[in-house]
């Protein structure tokens, strides 16, 4: 159970929403008889200037690889996910996750959620959604850390009482 942190005296709330865009790449896989294409997340772009793209979001298409920019996504930080954000930032390479619905046939996946929580990504994978991951953009590390400081305190460790297995 996560305990709500007492907010430090000099802590000021920061932004909890960030406009982002996801850059997905589709590769043709003619050698794979079960899957004609594979998708991966190249990265997430935070606000700012986006690369020029076609009406459908295509940034690059050479017939073998197609890169598509999906703008209009949003990363929202939630206090109940602060522990997962903390564990994400504690690893050597923090990740960001883009969740998309499973496409039918050769249709493109449609991302609908961006999260910095592994727990959220895992829950969506268990619900048969796609979860793409990429390195957490450097612009989001400091705001995420600031959010964690205001919303998370690690649970105090307690010594576990041993069970009496002999039934005495």
N, C-alpha and C positions, 0 to 999 in steps of 0.2 A: 504494500500500500504506500503510495506516495503522499508525503506530508507537505502541506502548503507552507512555503518558506515565509519566515518573517521578513518583510521587505527591508533592506538596508536603509538607514536614515537618509543618505545622500543619493539614493537610487531614483532616477527619473524614468518613467516608462518610455520606451522607444517604439518604433513602428512594429506592428504585428502582421502587416500585409505587405507583400512585395510583388510588383508586376514582373513577370518573367516570360520568356519564350523558350521553347524546346526545339533543338535541332536534331531531327531524326534522320537516319540514313537507311535506305532500303537497298539491299544488294540482291541481284539475281543469282539464284543457285541452281543452274542447270544440271549440276552433278548430283543433286539431291532429288530422288524420284518422288519423295513424299511432300516436299515443300519447295515451291518455285521461287520464293524470296525469303529473306530474313531481314529483320529490323533491329536497329540498335540506336541508343541515344548517344549522340556525339557530345552534347553538352547542353547546359542551360545558360541563357543570357539574361542578365538582370537589367530590367528597364533600359534606359539609354537608347542608343542608336542601333537599329536592327539592320542587317544586310538587305540589299534589294532582292526582291523575289517576285515570282509570277503571281497570278491571281489565286492559284491553288496553294501558294506557299513554297513552290519549288525554287530552290536556290541554285541547284546544280543537277544536271541530268545528262549522262553520257551513254545511256542505254544499258549500262551494267550497274552503275550506282546512281541513285537519285537521293538528293538531300532535300528535306522538306522542313521549313520553319513554321512552327505552330505558335503564333502570337496570341496574346489575350489570356494567357494562363496567370494564375496567382498562387503564390506561396503564402499560406496563412499559418501563423504560429498559435498553438493552443496550449494553455497552461497544463492540461492533463497529459500532454505529451512531453513535458519538460524533461522527464527522466530519460526518455528515448533520445531527445536532442543532446542531452548531456553525454550519453554513451556514444553517440555518433561523433561528437566533437572530440571525445577522448581517444579515438583510434588514430592511427598514423595517417590514414587517408579518409577524411569525412566524405560522405556520399549525399547526393540528393536523388530523389526518386520521382519519376514521372509515371503516373498510373494511366493506363488506356484500356478501353474496352476491346475485347477480342474481335478482330474483323472477320467477316464471313468471306470465304473465298480469297481472292487476291486484293480485296479492298484494303485501304490504309487504316492502321489503327488510329483511333481518335482519342488523344489524351484529354482527361477531364480533371486531373488532380495532380498537384505537385506537393511533395512533402519532404521534410528532412528527418522523418521518423521511420526507422526500420520496421517498427511494430505496425505502422499503418500500411507500409508496402507489403509486408508479409500477410496481413489480414486480407488485402485485396488479391494477392496471389492465390490464397486459399479459396477465395470466392470466384476464381477463374478469370480474373482480369490480368492484364499484362503489367508488369512492373519493370521499367527500364531504370538503370542507375548510371550516374556519372559523378565525377568529382564535384564536391560542393564548391560553388564559385567563391573566390576569395572575398568578394564584396558582401557575402552573406555570413561569413564566419564571425565577425565582430558583433553584428546585430543579434545573431543567434546566441552568442555567449552572453550578451547583455540581457537577453530574454531569460536565459537559464538562471542568471544571478538573481533575478527578481521573482522567479517562480518555482525554484527547485531547491530542496534540501535533501541530501541523501538520508535514507532511513537509518536510524541509529541501530547499530548491530547489537543483538541480544544473544546471550548464551542460551542455547536450546536446552530445555529440560529433557533429560533422557527418559525414555519409556521403560517401564518395568516389564520386560518380556517374560520373566519367570512367573508373574502373576502373584507376587507376594503381597 
